[in-house]
Every structure is written in structure tokens, then in C-alpha cells.
Amino acid sequence: MAGRKPRVRKPHALAKLHGPTRGRRITDDAPAGVGELWAAPEWMDDAQREQWRYAVLTAPPGLLTETDRECLITWCVAAVFHAKAVQEVTRAGLIVKTKDGNLIQNPFLPIVNKQAMIMLRSGSEMGFSPSSRASIGATRGAPVPGAGARSSKLTHYIEGSPDALH
């Protein structure tokens, strides 16, 4: 079914620099996330917790909040499934033989692709891609505008984390 192509929003920083698209005004009142995000859910396995820890430690300070919890969970789970599927494709190759001797695409390849799309989509929602960081005005090494330093609760948790992989 053909339809309108979805409108791509101009990143906020570019809109402030060049002016808004289609004469719309630029607002600085975007809602902020609520709460602190630090502990991974109890049900996550070790690999998923490692991804969680990586995301929390490397995200710009103040970027991830408790509001982003489910999106980060999605990203962590997809990252682990993606890595496992990539390992299977690497081990067996892109083309595999069936028991009848027919050549087919590796069944893990669609998993690789699907998990990559989930990671890209959820990651861009959280500012994990260059274009999404540009839309929130984050630059390398600089904190997100309006965000304070990491909370002492978060720092305390990370330093004494029972699931820390030192």
C-alpha cells in the first residue's frame, strides 16, 4: 500500500541553527525523563546486564532516566541476541546445507538483521546514534544540555555493583 512518506523531523540543534522546517516555531520545552536509571532488572542474564552496564556508563550524564527503562531493556536484549546470532552466522557461514543437501540462507541471518533493526530503532530513541545525539544537542565529551552530573546513588551502585564485571 502506497502512502505518504513519513516526515523526518529536523534535529533540534539544526532547527535552532537554520530555522524550523515549514515555518514551525522552535520550542525548548521538550519533556524531560523522570527518575534515575541505574539497576538492571533482576531477570536479565549476565550478558544482558553487561550491555545495561555499558549503556549506563557510556551514555552522556543525565541522558537516560527511569522513563527510558523499557527502551533500554529492549536495546540490551536485542544486542545480546544480535551477538549470538552473528556468532552462529560466522561459525556456519551465510549459506548452509539442509539435510537433503540443498543450499539455503543461514536461518540465523534474519535474526541478525531483525535484532540490528531493533537496536538501531531503540538506540536512536535514547540518543545512541550520531543523528539522535545531534537532535538533543549532545557533543562528544559534553553532557546533555540541562543534565547534571551523575547522581551519587548511581555512582555508589556502579562502584559496589554485585554484577560488575571487573
C-alpha positions, 0 to 999 in steps of 0.5 A: 500500500502506497502512502505518504512518506513519513516526515523526518523531523529536523534535529533540534540543534539544526532547527535552532541553527537554520530555522524550523522546517515549514515555518514551525516555531522552535520550542525548548520545552521538550519533556524531560525523563523522570527518575534515575536509571541505574539497576538492571532488572533482576531477570536479565542474564549476565550478558544482558546486564553487561550491555545495561552496564555499558549503556549506563556508563557510556551514555552522556550524564543525565541522558537516560532516566527511569522513563527510558527503562523499557527502551533500554531493556529492549536495546540490551536484549536485542544486542545480546541476541544480535551477538549470538546470532552473528556468532552462529552466522560466522561459525556456519557461514551465510549459506548452509546445507539442509539435510537433503543437501540443498543450499539455503540462507543461514536461518540465523541471518534474519535474526541478525538483521531483525535484532540490528533493526531493533537496536538501531530503532531503540538506540536512536530513541535514547540518543545512541546514534550520531543523528539522535545525539545531534537532535538533543544537542549532545557533543562528544565529551559534553553532557546533555544540555540541562543534565547534571552530573551523575547522581551519587546513588548511581555512582555508589551502585556502579562502584559496589555493583554485585554484577560488575564485571571487573 
